[in-house]
Amino acid sequence: MCEFCGVDNDHASDSGSRFGLTRRQTLDMLAAGGLAALGTMLGGFGRAAHAADDDVVRIGYLPITDATALLVAHGMGYFKDEGLTAERPTLMRGWSPLVESFAAGKFNLVHLLKPIPVWMRYNNNFPVKIMAWAHTNGSGVVVGGHTDIKSFADLGGKQVAVPFWYSMHNIVLQYALRKAGLKAVIKAQGEALAANECNLQVMAPPEMPAALAAKKIDAYIVAEPFNALGETKAGGRMLRFTGDIWKNHPCCVLCMHEEVTTKKPEWTQKVMNALVRAEIYASANKKDVAKLLSKDGEGYLPLPAEIIERAMTHYDAKAYGETKAITHPDWKIGRIDFQPWPYPSATKLIVESMNDTVVGGDTTFLKKLDPDFVAKDLVKYDFVRNAMNKYPDWKKDPSVNPADPFTRTEVLAP
């Protein structure tokens, strides 16, 4: 078992091998925009139709707190309360295998980093729908104890891991790098870097703390609990919380196949009722949720409760203010927060930002995207709004303005 992530698997062997593919082959195919080709290799996206005809809730998730809504809805019995049968959620160890499995129809409910559905729908013509936000904030940049990095400007000439090219982490990191006068690049390990270049590489979240401790990378940006784990077990330091850069930013979103939402609207509504109820519970009971998710509770995340609790609640403005990991205590956000409404303003900003973000593979599809169209076409608003009207306590989350809960203006640090 890995001391950094608690997962029994050997990190190096993690792959899409159950489909007969190595991880390298899979990543190459995905980076090249080859999701459609991958689907063909897996037997075609027609397999997703089997999920559409199945009334069992089948969840795929990564071992990160971004999956909280899915896991709480299962662990607290909220799906059962809606009259639904839900299998125990299946833990996946990287974004690529989760995307592959969702595309192949193994899961009918997943959480994905918000830029992934943009890429799936408009680069790969896969009919994914964003159904709600899974949470807000909840990520950070952790730097190695072996480095002298104290600000984003110090990331020049350094190696930084991101969880996926199409991720909020990559967008927020590169926003901060540009503000610091640095340039994000993608170069082979060992290739020379200019003083103003920061080299990025994709790495599965569970692998990051171990890679940092081994000095294979200088920093990483990722979701919790791998920041808390990096701080406590890998000798890392929190450089900056992402929520301190983009106030209450979305990160993971809850996704379904579009066919499911059109063929089974009653089933879809029940699923969304359970998820909204789960986010309300998580917002008000973070410590209890940490215990539930941990291996000391239901064991959805393979880490002890104390690590998960730190990942969900430890946002000390005084201590982190001294190192400038928190520079906006007046924003009054949490280390992670929960509210489900998918604000169109954030979707538009993400689409615009993706054009400024360096990624591997072909990005020509981004040039054609209209942010207003994407905000209307990619997101399914009616089911989540119905659920939020049924459970109005979502407005109590500190990230929501109860006087105008369905609109907001995006706020980024200057």
ZICORNOR-V601044 format. One record per residue. PHI is phi in whole degrees, -180 to 180 (* if undefined). OMEGA is omega in whole degrees, 0 to 359 (NA if undefined). Layout:
BEGIN
<<PHI,OMEGA> <PHI,OMEGA>>
END
This chain:
BEGIN
<<*,180> <-72,181> <-70,183> <-92,183> <-123,177> <76,181> <-88,184> <-72,185> <-67,171> <-77,183> <-56,185> <-64,183> <-93,180> <-64,184> <-166,173> <-90,189> <-65,178> <-65,176> <-99,179> <80,180> <-118,171> <-80,179> <-63,180> <-60,179> <-63,182> <-65,181> <-64,178> <-61,182> <-67,180> <-68,181> <-64,180> <-83,181> <76,187> <-98,179> <-62,179> <-63,179> <-65,178> <-63,178> <-60,178> <-63,181> <-65,182> <-83,181> <111,176> <93,179> <-71,177> <-59,177> <-60,180> <-62,179> <-62,178> <-65,177> <-65,182> <-64,181> <-94,184> <-104,182> <-87,178> <-80,176> <-77,180> <-118,188> <-110,169> <-114,183> <-152,171> <-96,182> <-77,180> <-133,183> <-70,174> <-60,182> <-88,187> <-53,184> <-58,180> <-64,186> <-75,177> <-68,179> <-60,177> <-76,186> <-67,180> <-90,177> <78,183> <-72,175> <-65,180> <-62,179> <-61,179> <-87,180> <84,182> <-102,171> <-98,181> <-128,174> <-70,173> <-60,182> <-56,182> <-99,180> <-80,174> <-115,188> <-104,179> <-157,183> <-68,182> <-61,179> <-65,177> <-68,178> <-62,179> <-58,185> <-69,177> <-65,180> <-64,181> <-85,177> <89,179> <-70,180> <-121,174> <-111,177> <-152,182> <-142,167> <-109,179> <-135,172> <-58,193> <-56,178> <-69,181> <-64,177> <-61,176> <-60,181> <-66,182> <-65,187> <-77,189> <-104,174> <-100,186> <-119,178> <56,177> <-96,189> <-78,177> <-82,175> <-127,170> <-79,184> <-101,181> <-176,169> <-79,178> <-85,181> <-176,169> <-127,181> <58,172> <92,178> <-138,180> <-165,175> <-108,180> <-111,180> <-112,183> <-72,177> <-66,180> <-82,183> <-105,175> <-110,183> <-74,179> <-125,179> <-152,179> <-63,179> <-62,180> <-80,179> <-83,174> <-62,181> <78,185> <-109,178> <-105,183> <-128,179> <-97,173> <-122,185> <-76,182> <-169,179> <-60,180> <-91,182> <-143,173> <-62,182> <-62,179> <-65,179> <-65,183> <-68,179> <-59,183> <-71,172> <-60,181> <-67,179> <-64,179> <-62,179> <-62,181> <-90,178> <83,181> <-106,181> <-119,176> <-79,179> <-134,175> <-124,182> <-128,177> <-67,177> <-59,181> <95,178> <-73,184> <-64,177> <-117,172> <-73,183> <-63,181> <-101,180> <-107,175> <-117,185> <-88,183> <-108,173> <-145,177> <-86,180> <-145,177> <-63,184> <-50,182> <-63,181> <-85,190> <-67,181> <-59,179> <-65,179> <-66,178> <-67,180> <-63,180> <-85,179> <63,175> <-78,175> <-134,180> <-98,183> <-165,172> <-149,174> <-124,188> <-165,176> <-80,173> <-78,13> <-94,186> <-77,170> <-78,177> <-61,179> <-67,178> <-64,179> <-68,190> <-95,187> <-121,186> <-116,178> <71,182> <-87,177> <-128,176> <-74,177> <-83,181> <-166,171> <-79,181> <-65,178> <-69,176> <-87,177> <-99,177> <-124,186> <-60,177> <54,181> <-69,171> <-73,176> <-140,174> <-89,177> <-124,180> <-93,190> <-127,173> <-136,170> <-74,182> <-57,182> <-61,179> <-63,184> <-69,181> <-87,181> <-79,186> <-132,183> <-65,181> <-67,178> <-63,181> <-60,180> <-64,179> <-64,178> <-61,183> <-69,176> <-58,181> <-65,183> <-72,178> <-64,177> <-61,180> <-66,180> <-67,177> <-62,179> <-64,181> <-64,180> <-62,185> <-95,188> <-140,187> <-63,181> <-65,179> <-65,179> <-66,178> <-58,179> <-65,180> <-59,185> <-73,190> <-73,177> <-72,172> <-85,178> <-116,181> <-83,174> <77,177> <-68,177> <-110,189> <-83,181> <-137,181> <-69,185> <-60,184> <-64,178> <-71,181> <-65,179> <-63,177> <-60,182> <-64,185> <-104,188> <-129,188> <-83,181> <-139,187> <-82,184> <-63,181> <-74,183> <-66,180> <-74,177> <-69,180> <-65,179> <-99,180> <67,170> <-70,171> <-122,178> <-118,181> <-127,178> <-63,179> <-69,178> <-72,174> <53,176> <-102,176> <-104,175> <-61,169> <-146,179> <-132,186> <-136,168> <-155,191> <-92,189> <-69,182> <-88,185> <-58,178> <-59,181> <-59,180> <-73,178> <-61,180> <-62,180> <-65,179> <-64,180> <-61,178> <-63,183> <-70,181> <-62,177> <-72,179> <-99,189> <-108,178> <-74,176> <-138,174> <-81,177> <91,184> <-79,181> <-119,184> <-63,180> <-62,183> <-66,183> <-64,184> <-91,188> <-79,174> <-97,183> <-55,179> <-65,179> <-65,181> <-61,181> <-61,180> <-88,188> <-86,187> <-83,188> <-104,177> <-101,189> <-92,193> <-67,183> <-67,181> <-68,178> <-64,177> <-59,181> <-66,181> <-69,175> <-68,178> <-72,181> <-122,187> <-71,182> <-67,176> <-61,181> <-70,180> <-78,178> <-61,184> <-61,181> <-82,185> <-104,173> <-88,185> <-62,180> <-76,180> <-150,193> <-72,186> <-102,176> <-136,175> <-162,175> <-108,181> <-71,182> <-122,176> <-116,178> <-63,181> <-68,NA>>
END
